[in-house]
Amino acid sequence: MDIAYAAAQPPGGGGAGSAMTQILFFAAIFAIFYFLLIRPQQKQRREKQQMLGALKKGDRVVTTGGLHGTVVGLNEHTAVLRIADQVRVEVDRGAIARVVAAPSERESG
């Protein structure tokens, strides 16, 4: 019989305070998730879209698969990369991970 009383809420109407505490707790958890996970991911996505939008012929790029090449052609959804003499590969623009500096730019910098 004592066990049932131990699980019950204490008398005195503590329900309103505990509800506010729970709301604050969930708000704090959401804020932590927003600032540590959601916001940085949105920033990365925005930066990648800007990089893909600024892509032009002659840029040296690396794909998500690790393939290095030079952009020789572009359209709305794909890019054509020259990866060796007489070797061209068409890849999805989203597969381009980053633009790298040309060897001559790296040596002078």
N, CA and C atoms as a LAMMPS dump frame, in Angstrom:
ITEM: TIMESTEP
0
ITEM: NUMBER OF ATOMS
327
ITEM: BOX BOUNDS ff ff ff
-5.0000000000000000e+02 5.0000000000000000e+02
-5.0000000000000000e+02 5.0000000000000000e+02
-5.0000000000000000e+02 5.0000000000000000e+02
ITEM: ATOMS id mol type element x y z
1 1 1 N 0.814 -1.174 0
2 1 2 C 0 0 0
3 1 3 C 0.873 1.259 0
4 2 1 N 1.989 1.213 0.673
5 2 2 C 2.893 2.357 0.697
6 2 3 C 3.495 2.625 -0.683
7 3 1 N 3.643 1.605 -1.503
8 3 2 C 4.238 1.753 -2.824
9 3 3 C 3.354 2.626 -3.713
10 4 1 N 2.056 2.449 -3.647
11 4 2 C 1.14 3.242 -4.463
12 4 3 C 1.212 4.709 -4.073
13 5 1 N 1.363 4.993 -2.808
14 5 2 C 1.455 6.386 -2.382
15 5 3 C 2.79 7.013 -2.785
16 6 1 N 3.832 6.214 -2.876
17 6 2 C 5.142 6.736 -3.24
18 6 3 C 5.165 7.199 -4.701
19 7 1 N 4.359 6.575 -5.564
20 7 2 C 4.338 6.937 -6.974
21 7 3 C 3.435 8.135 -7.255
22 8 1 N 2.566 8.478 -6.338
23 8 2 C 1.64 9.589 -6.543
24 8 3 C 2.351 10.921 -6.373
25 9 1 N 1.756 11.99 -6.97
26 9 2 C 2.32 13.328 -6.82
27 9 3 C 2.152 13.808 -5.391
28 10 1 N 3.095 14.594 -4.909
29 10 2 C 2.958 15.106 -3.558
30 10 3 C 1.799 16.106 -3.488
31 11 1 N 1.111 16.168 -2.381
32 11 2 C 0.003 17.115 -2.261
33 11 3 C 0.519 18.558 -2.287
34 12 1 N -0.321 19.469 -2.728
35 12 2 C 0.07 20.868 -2.726
36 12 3 C 0.024 21.485 -4.101
37 13 1 N -0.404 20.745 -5.146
38 13 2 C -0.565 21.318 -6.475
39 13 3 C 0.738 21.671 -7.155
40 14 1 N 1.711 20.802 -7.154
41 14 2 C 2.998 21.055 -7.802
42 14 3 C 2.952 20.819 -9.301
43 15 1 N 1.787 20.586 -9.88
44 15 2 C 1.666 20.272 -11.306
45 15 3 C 2.013 21.431 -12.22
46 16 1 N 1.645 22.633 -11.892
47 16 2 C 1.894 23.781 -12.766
48 16 3 C 3.382 24.081 -12.874
49 17 1 N 4.091 23.98 -11.773
50 17 2 C 5.534 24.231 -11.784
51 17 3 C 6.283 23.176 -12.566
52 18 1 N 5.868 21.921 -12.446
53 18 2 C 6.556 20.849 -13.162
54 18 3 C 6.274 20.924 -14.673
55 19 1 N 5.086 21.388 -15.059
56 19 2 C 4.784 21.548 -16.477
57 19 3 C 5.674 22.633 -17.087
58 20 1 N 5.852 23.721 -16.371
59 20 2 C 6.71 24.8 -16.859
60 20 3 C 8.16 24.33 -16.939
61 21 1 N 8.582 23.535 -15.995
62 21 2 C 9.942 22.989 -16.002
63 21 3 C 10.14 22.087 -17.217
64 22 1 N 9.15 21.271 -17.534
65 22 2 C 9.248 20.393 -18.699
66 22 3 C 9.311 21.197 -19.995
67 23 1 N 8.508 22.244 -20.096
68 23 2 C 8.527 23.085 -21.291
69 23 3 C 9.89 23.735 -21.457
70 24 1 N 10.453 24.246 -20.367
71 24 2 C 11.778 24.859 -20.429
72 24 3 C 12.853 23.835 -20.796
73 25 1 N 12.714 22.637 -20.26
74 25 2 C 13.664 21.567 -20.562
75 25 3 C 13.637 21.237 -22.06
76 26 1 N 12.441 21.063 -22.64
77 26 2 C 12.331 20.745 -24.064
78 26 3 C 12.797 21.911 -24.929
79 27 1 N 12.546 23.131 -24.508
80 27 2 C 13.026 24.298 -25.249
81 27 3 C 14.557 24.336 -25.24
82 28 1 N 15.158 24.014 -24.117
83 28 2 C 16.62 23.991 -24.023
84 28 3 C 17.202 22.894 -24.916
85 29 1 N 16.586 21.731 -24.938
86 29 2 C 17.05 20.632 -25.793
87 29 3 C 16.943 21.04 -27.265
88 30 1 N 15.817 21.665 -27.643
89 30 2 C 15.656 22.112 -29.029
90 30 3 C 16.717 23.15 -29.387
91 31 1 N 16.987 24.09 -28.482
92 31 2 C 17.995 25.116 -28.752
93 31 3 C 19.375 24.487 -28.95
94 32 1 N 19.706 23.5 -28.144
95 32 2 C 20.991 22.81 -28.274
96 32 3 C 21.081 22.12 -29.634
97 33 1 N 20.023 21.397 -30.01
98 33 2 C 20.014 20.736 -31.316
99 33 3 C 20.121 21.745 -32.442
100 34 1 N 19.428 22.862 -32.329
101 34 2 C 19.451 23.868 -33.391
102 34 3 C 20.854 24.431 -33.575
103 35 1 N 21.48 24.845 -32.491
104 35 2 C 22.786 25.496 -32.613
105 35 3 C 23.934 24.529 -32.875
106 36 1 N 23.799 23.275 -32.466
107 36 2 C 24.891 22.321 -32.677
108 36 3 C 24.734 21.461 -33.928
109 37 1 N 23.5 21.268 -34.41
110 37 2 C 23.301 20.378 -35.546
111 37 3 C 22.652 21.056 -36.75
112 38 1 N 21.517 21.677 -36.558
113 38 2 C 20.734 22.184 -37.68
114 38 3 C 21.396 23.385 -38.333
115 39 1 N 21.771 24.373 -37.55
116 39 2 C 22.338 25.61 -38.092
117 39 3 C 23.653 25.38 -38.852
118 40 1 N 24.612 24.618 -38.303
119 40 2 C 25.847 24.372 -39.072
120 40 3 C 25.596 23.604 -40.376
121 41 1 N 24.623 22.692 -40.357
122 41 2 C 24.319 21.936 -41.561
123 41 3 C 23.71 22.841 -42.63
124 42 1 N 22.856 23.77 -42.233
125 42 2 C 22.297 24.728 -43.183
126 42 3 C 23.391 25.612 -43.767
127 43 1 N 24.351 26.005 -42.94
128 43 2 C 25.456 26.847 -43.409
129 43 3 C 26.309 26.089 -44.427
130 44 1 N 26.596 24.818 -44.155
131 44 2 C 27.379 24.002 -45.086
132 44 3 C 26.652 23.854 -46.417
133 45 1 N 25.341 23.609 -46.365
134 45 2 C 24.559 23.453 -47.584
135 45 3 C 24.567 24.745 -48.403
136 46 1 N 24.438 25.885 -47.728
137 46 2 C 24.441 27.185 -48.409
138 46 3 C 25.805 27.433 -49.061
139 47 1 N 26.904 27.126 -48.354
140 47 2 C 28.246 27.315 -48.906
141 47 3 C 28.484 26.415 -50.118
142 48 1 N 27.998 25.167 -50.069
143 48 2 C 28.176 24.258 -51.202
144 48 3 C 27.381 24.754 -52.411
145 49 1 N 26.163 25.253 -52.184
146 49 2 C 25.368 25.782 -53.296
147 49 3 C 26.06 26.979 -53.939
148 50 1 N 26.669 27.836 -53.119
149 50 2 C 27.4 28.982 -53.663
150 50 3 C 28.605 28.515 -54.479
151 51 1 N 29.316 27.516 -53.973
152 51 2 C 30.485 26.979 -54.672
153 51 3 C 30.074 26.371 -56.01
154 52 1 N 28.986 25.605 -56.025
155 52 2 C 28.529 24.992 -57.266
156 52 3 C 28.007 26.043 -58.247
157 53 1 N 27.401 27.107 -57.731
158 53 2 C 26.918 28.174 -58.598
159 53 3 C 28.047 28.969 -59.231
160 54 1 N 29.178 29.067 -58.545
161 54 2 C 30.317 29.836 -59.053
162 54 3 C 31.262 28.986 -59.898
163 55 1 N 30.938 27.717 -60.084
164 55 2 C 31.79 26.814 -60.849
165 55 3 C 31.894 27.297 -62.296
166 56 1 N 33.114 27.252 -62.855
167 56 2 C 33.321 27.695 -64.236
168 56 3 C 34.346 26.797 -64.915
169 57 1 N 34.4 26.904 -66.238
170 57 2 C 35.364 26.109 -67.002
171 57 3 C 36.782 26.471 -66.566
172 58 1 N 37.616 25.441 -66.468
173 58 2 C 39.003 25.659 -66.076
174 58 3 C 39.255 25.436 -64.593
175 59 1 N 38.198 25.343 -63.78
176 59 2 C 38.38 25.098 -62.34
177 59 3 C 38.869 23.675 -62.115
178 60 1 N 39.823 23.523 -61.201
179 60 2 C 40.268 22.196 -60.766
180 60 3 C 39.365 21.782 -59.616
181 61 1 N 38.795 20.583 -59.704
182 61 2 C 37.833 20.132 -58.697
183 61 3 C 38.154 18.72 -58.233
184 62 1 N 37.567 18.368 -57.088
185 62 2 C 37.627 17.01 -56.559
186 62 3 C 36.187 16.569 -56.351
187 63 1 N 35.85 15.368 -56.824
188 63 2 C 34.496 14.851 -56.635
189 63 3 C 34.393 14.149 -55.293
190 64 1 N 33.159 13.81 -54.907
191 64 2 C 32.961 13.105 -53.641
192 64 3 C 33.593 11.722 -53.674
193 65 1 N 33.827 11.176 -54.865
194 65 2 C 34.488 9.883 -54.999
195 65 3 C 35.999 9.985 -54.991
196 66 1 N 36.532 11.216 -54.927
197 66 2 C 37.974 11.405 -54.871
198 66 3 C 38.628 11.607 -56.223
199 67 1 N 37.843 11.762 -57.271
200 67 2 C 38.367 11.95 -58.613
201 67 3 C 38.769 13.406 -58.812
202 68 1 N 40.014 13.64 -59.242
203 68 2 C 40.506 14.996 -59.504
204 68 3 C 40.379 15.266 -60.999
205 69 1 N 39.938 16.481 -61.342
206 69 2 C 39.818 16.816 -62.749
207 69 3 C 39.658 18.309 -62.948
208 70 1 N 39.619 18.696 -64.222
209 70 2 C 39.431 20.09 -64.615
210 70 3 C 38.099 20.204 -65.334
211 71 1 N 37.309 21.19 -64.969
212 71 2 C 36.004 21.392 -65.598
213 71 3 C 36.211 21.875 -67.028
214 72 1 N 35.628 21.14 -67.991
215 72 2 C 35.711 21.549 -69.391
216 72 3 C 34.333 21.839 -69.967
217 73 1 N 33.286 21.482 -69.254
218 73 2 C 31.936 21.756 -69.728
219 73 3 C 30.967 21.758 -68.563
220 74 1 N 29.943 22.607 -68.686
221 74 2 C 28.936 22.725 -67.624
222 74 3 C 27.554 22.844 -68.24
223 75 1 N 26.579 22.267 -67.573
224 75 2 C 25.192 22.603 -67.85
225 75 3 C 24.473 22.68 -66.511
226 76 1 N 23.163 22.737 -66.539
227 76 2 C 22.413 22.985 -65.309
228 76 3 C 22.618 21.901 -64.242
229 77 1 N 22.696 20.634 -64.673
230 77 2 C 22.758 19.533 -63.71
231 77 3 C 24.07 18.754 -63.699
232 78 1 N 24.872 18.866 -64.738
233 78 2 C 26.085 18.062 -64.82
234 78 3 C 27.3 18.924 -65.158
235 79 1 N 28.461 18.318 -64.966
236 79 2 C 29.734 18.944 -65.335
237 79 3 C 30.576 17.888 -66.034
238 80 1 N 31.315 18.305 -67.028
239 80 2 C 32.236 17.409 -67.727
240 80 3 C 33.637 17.729 -67.231
241 81 1 N 34.319 16.7 -66.728
242 81 2 C 35.663 16.864 -66.178
243 81 3 C 36.675 16.173 -67.078
244 82 1 N 37.812 16.825 -67.274
245 82 2 C 38.94 16.197 -67.952
246 82 3 C 39.836 15.66 -66.85
247 83 1 N 39.988 14.336 -66.807
248 83 2 C 40.788 13.741 -65.737
249 83 3 C 42.159 13.302 -66.234
250 84 1 N 42.318 13.219 -67.539
251 84 2 C 43.616 12.903 -68.162
252 84 3 C 43.508 13.331 -69.617
253 85 1 N 44.616 13.252 -70.351
254 85 2 C 44.569 13.587 -71.769
255 85 3 C 43.579 12.664 -72.472
256 86 1 N 42.683 13.239 -73.224
257 86 2 C 41.675 12.509 -73.993
258 86 3 C 40.695 11.706 -73.13
259 87 1 N 40.605 12 -71.835
260 87 2 C 39.661 11.296 -70.951
261 87 3 C 38.755 12.33 -70.302
262 88 1 N 37.468 12.221 -70.64
263 88 2 C 36.485 13.135 -70.079
264 88 3 C 35.392 12.323 -69.395
265 89 1 N 34.934 12.827 -68.264
266 89 2 C 33.913 12.148 -67.482
267 89 3 C 32.807 13.148 -67.173
268 90 1 N 31.565 12.715 -67.352
269 90 2 C 30.43 13.571 -67.005
270 90 3 C 29.943 13.171 -65.615
271 91 1 N 29.887 14.144 -64.716
272 91 2 C 29.449 13.889 -63.34
273 91 3 C 28.32 14.845 -62.981
274 92 1 N 27.548 14.444 -62.015
275 92 2 C 26.501 15.303 -61.492
276 92 3 C 27.157 16.466 -60.745
277 93 1 N 26.609 17.662 -60.876
278 93 2 C 27.197 18.822 -60.189
279 93 3 C 27.258 18.609 -58.675
280 94 1 N 26.278 17.94 -58.131
281 94 2 C 26.255 17.685 -56.687
282 94 3 C 27.373 16.772 -56.217
283 95 1 N 27.993 16.041 -57.15
284 95 2 C 29.091 15.14 -56.791
285 95 3 C 30.415 15.876 -56.664
286 96 1 N 30.438 17.158 -56.978
287 96 2 C 31.679 17.927 -56.834
288 96 3 C 31.796 18.366 -55.382
289 97 1 N 32.853 17.905 -54.733
290 97 2 C 33.025 18.163 -53.304
291 97 3 C 33.672 19.513 -53.046
292 98 1 N 34.68 19.854 -53.839
293 98 2 C 35.376 21.126 -53.595
294 98 3 C 36.159 21.546 -54.826
295 99 1 N 36.452 22.83 -54.859
296 99 2 C 37.308 23.399 -55.902
297 99 3 C 38.689 23.558 -55.276
298 100 1 N 39.706 23.073 -55.968
299 100 2 C 41.074 23.169 -55.448
300 100 3 C 41.86 24.174 -56.267
301 101 1 N 42.886 24.724 -55.66
302 101 2 C 43.739 25.69 -56.354
303 101 3 C 44.585 24.958 -57.38
304 102 1 N 44.818 25.597 -58.502
305 102 2 C 45.686 25.031 -59.534
306 102 3 C 47.111 24.938 -58.987
307 103 1 N 47.946 24.029 -59.49
308 103 2 C 49.315 23.886 -58.968
309 103 3 C 50.118 25.19 -59.013
310 104 1 N 49.931 25.994 -60.045
311 104 2 C 50.69 27.244 -60.136
312 104 3 C 50.256 28.223 -59.032
313 105 1 N 48.966 28.206 -58.649
314 105 2 C 48.476 29.082 -57.583
315 105 3 C 49.002 28.642 -56.227
316 106 1 N 49.132 27.326 -56.023
317 106 2 C 49.615 26.806 -54.743
318 106 3 C 51.082 27.176 -54.528
319 107 1 N 51.885 27.12 -55.598
320 107 2 C 53.312 27.399 -55.475
321 107 3 C 53.573 28.876 -55.186
322 108 1 N 52.764 29.773 -55.784
323 108 2 C 52.994 31.203 -55.575
324 108 3 C 52.426 31.685 -54.254
325 109 1 N 51.484 30.908 -53.634
326 109 2 C 50.833 31.333 -52.39
327 109 3 C 51.577 30.874 -51.243
